C-alpha cells in the first residue's frame, strides 16, 4: 500500500514538472542591430575607405526553432545612393558617379541560402546580376559577423568603377581597386521555455 502511495505521488510530481521534457527554444534576429560595412580600396598602398548605407533593411522570420532556420531565407536590402562614408563630399561622388550608374535605382539585396556555424552562402543581387557568395562566419556573445569580398566586375560594375576612378583619380593616386570587402553583423535572440 505504501509503495502504491509513493508511485502515485511520483506520477503526480512528474505530471506537473518538466522532468523528461526537452527545452523548447525560439530564435530571432535583431534587425535594429544590423551593421553592414563595406571597405573599398585606393592607392598602391591599398588604403581602405569604409562606409555603409543609410537605407538598409532586414527581412527575417520570427520564432524559428533553430538559428539556421532564423537565418536561411533572411534578406537584407540596401539602397546604394544612400551611401555613408562619413565624408559628405566623397558620399556625393559615390552616389552620383558609382551607385548612380547602377541599374534598378542602385538597389541591391542579399538573401541567405544556407548556414553552418562557420559560413553563410548568400545570393547577392546587384546591378541586374545575381551571384552566390560565401561569407566566413564568426559568433561571439550572440552577435554573428559574416565577411566576404566582392569582385566588382562580377556584377558588371566596370562602367561605375571607371567613372569613380576617373573622378577620384587624384585622391586615389591613379589606382582604384576592383574589389570591395563586406562585413555584416547582427545580434540574435534565443528564448527558451
C-alpha positions as CSV (number, residue, x, y, z in Angstrom):
1,X,0.0,0.0,0.0
2,X,2.8,2.4,0.9
3,X,4.5,1.5,-2.3
4,X,1.4,2.4,-4.3
5,X,1.1,5.7,-2.5
6,X,4.7,6.6,-3.3
7,X,4.2,5.7,-7.0
8,X,1.1,7.9,-7.2
9,X,2.9,10.9,-5.6
10,X,5.8,10.4,-8.1
11,X,3.4,10.3,-11.0
12,X,1.6,13.5,-9.9
13,X,5.0,15.2,-9.4
14,X,6.1,14.2,-12.9
15,X,2.9,15.5,-14.5
16,X,3.5,19.0,-13.0
17,X,7.2,19.3,-13.7
18,X,9.3,19.5,-16.8
19,X,11.2,16.3,-15.9
20,X,11.6,14.3,-19.1
21,X,10.6,17.1,-21.3
22,X,13.1,18.8,-23.6
23,X,13.6,22.5,-23.6
24,X,12.0,24.4,-26.5
25,X,13.8,27.4,-27.8
26,X,12.9,30.1,-30.4
27,X,15.4,32.2,-32.4
28,X,15.0,35.6,-33.9
29,X,17.3,38.2,-35.5
30,X,17.5,41.7,-34.2
31,X,17.1,44.0,-37.2
32,X,18.0,47.1,-35.2
33,X,21.5,45.7,-34.6
34,X,22.2,45.2,-38.3
35,X,25.5,46.7,-39.3
36,X,26.6,46.5,-43.0
37,X,30.0,47.9,-43.6
38,X,31.9,48.0,-47.0
39,X,35.6,48.7,-47.4
40,X,36.8,49.9,-50.8
41,X,40.5,50.4,-51.6
42,X,42.6,53.1,-53.2
43,X,46.3,53.8,-54.0
44,X,49.2,51.3,-54.4
45,X,49.3,51.0,-50.6
46,X,45.7,49.7,-50.6
47,X,44.3,52.3,-48.3
48,X,40.9,51.3,-47.1
49,X,37.8,53.5,-47.2
50,X,34.9,52.3,-45.0
51,X,31.2,53.1,-45.4
52,X,27.7,51.9,-45.0
53,X,24.2,52.8,-46.4
54,X,21.6,54.9,-44.6
55,X,18.9,52.7,-46.1
56,X,19.5,49.1,-45.0
57,X,16.6,46.8,-44.1
58,X,16.5,43.3,-42.7
59,X,13.6,40.9,-43.6
60,X,13.6,37.7,-41.5
61,X,11.1,35.3,-39.9
62,X,10.2,35.3,-36.3
63,X,10.3,32.5,-33.8
64,X,12.4,29.9,-35.7
65,X,13.3,26.6,-34.0
66,X,17.0,26.9,-34.8
67,X,19.5,29.6,-35.6
68,X,19.8,28.1,-39.1
69,X,16.1,28.4,-39.6
70,X,16.2,32.1,-38.5
71,X,19.0,32.8,-40.9
72,X,18.1,30.9,-44.1
73,X,15.7,33.0,-46.2
74,X,16.7,36.2,-44.4
75,X,17.1,39.1,-46.8
76,X,19.0,42.4,-46.5
77,X,18.0,45.2,-48.8
78,X,20.1,48.4,-49.3
79,X,20.0,51.5,-51.5
80,X,23.4,52.4,-52.9
81,X,22.7,56.1,-53.4
82,X,22.3,56.4,-49.6
83,X,26.0,55.7,-49.2
84,X,27.5,57.0,-45.9
85,X,31.3,57.1,-45.6
86,X,31.2,59.9,-43.0
87,X,32.6,62.3,-45.7
88,X,29.9,64.3,-47.4
89,X,32.0,65.2,-50.5
90,X,33.0,61.6,-51.0
91,X,29.4,60.4,-50.5
92,X,28.1,62.8,-53.1
93,X,30.7,61.5,-55.6
94,X,30.0,57.8,-54.8
95,X,26.2,58.4,-55.0
96,X,26.5,60.1,-58.4
97,X,29.5,58.6,-60.2
98,X,29.3,55.0,-58.9
99,X,26.0,54.0,-57.4
100,X,24.0,56.4,-59.6
101,X,25.2,54.3,-62.6
102,X,23.9,51.0,-61.2
103,X,20.7,49.6,-62.6
104,X,17.5,49.3,-60.6
105,X,17.9,52.6,-58.8
106,X,21.2,51.4,-57.2
107,X,19.2,48.9,-55.1
108,X,20.8,45.7,-54.0
109,X,19.9,42.7,-51.8
110,X,21.5,39.7,-50.3
111,X,19.5,36.5,-49.4
112,X,20.8,33.8,-47.1
113,X,20.7,30.4,-48.9
114,X,22.4,28.2,-46.4
115,X,24.1,28.3,-43.0
116,X,26.6,26.3,-40.9
117,X,28.4,27.5,-37.9
118,X,31.4,28.6,-40.0
119,X,29.8,30.2,-43.1
120,X,26.8,31.6,-44.8
121,X,26.0,31.2,-48.5
122,X,24.3,34.4,-49.7
123,X,22.8,35.2,-53.1
124,X,23.8,38.9,-53.8
125,X,21.7,40.7,-56.3
126,X,23.2,43.9,-57.6
127,X,23.1,45.7,-61.0
128,X,20.9,43.1,-62.6
129,X,23.4,40.3,-61.6
130,X,22.8,37.5,-59.1
131,X,25.7,35.7,-57.7
132,X,26.2,33.3,-54.8
133,X,28.9,34.4,-52.3
134,X,30.4,32.6,-49.3
135,X,30.6,34.7,-46.1
136,X,33.1,33.5,-43.4
137,X,31.0,33.5,-40.2
138,X,32.0,34.1,-36.6
139,X,29.8,34.3,-33.5
140,X,30.5,36.0,-30.1
141,X,28.1,36.9,-27.4
142,X,25.1,36.2,-29.7
143,X,26.5,38.5,-32.4
144,X,27.0,37.0,-35.8
145,X,29.5,38.5,-38.2
146,X,29.9,37.5,-41.8
147,X,32.7,38.6,-44.1
148,X,33.3,38.3,-47.8
149,X,34.9,40.0,-50.8
150,X,33.1,41.3,-53.9
151,X,34.8,41.5,-57.2
152,X,33.2,44.5,-58.9
153,X,33.4,43.2,-62.4
154,X,31.5,40.0,-61.4
155,X,28.5,42.4,-61.1
156,X,29.0,44.2,-64.4
157,X,30.3,47.3,-62.5
158,X,33.1,48.2,-64.9
159,X,31.4,51.4,-66.1
160,X,30.7,52.7,-62.5
161,X,34.2,51.6,-61.5
162,X,35.7,53.6,-64.4
163,X,33.6,56.6,-63.6
164,X,34.6,56.8,-59.9
165,X,38.2,56.0,-60.8
166,X,38.2,59.0,-63.2
167,X,36.5,61.4,-60.8
168,X,38.8,60.4,-57.8
169,X,42.0,59.8,-59.8
170,X,44.0,62.4,-57.8
171,X,42.8,61.1,-54.4
172,X,43.3,57.5,-55.4
173,X,46.8,58.3,-56.8
174,X,45.8,56.6,-60.1
175,X,44.6,53.3,-58.6
176,X,41.1,52.3,-57.6
177,X,40.9,48.6,-56.6
178,X,38.3,46.4,-58.3
179,X,37.4,44.6,-55.0
180,X,35.3,45.6,-52.0
181,X,35.3,43.8,-48.6
182,X,31.9,43.5,-47.0
183,X,31.1,42.8,-43.3
184,X,27.6,42.2,-42.0
185,X,26.9,41.7,-38.3
186,X,23.7,41.4,-36.2
187,X,22.5,40.1,-32.9
188,X,20.2,37.1,-32.5
189,X,18.0,36.2,-29.6
190,X,17.4,32.8,-28.2
191,X,14.4,32.4,-25.9
192,X,13.7,29.1,-24.2
193,X,10.9,27.9,-22.0
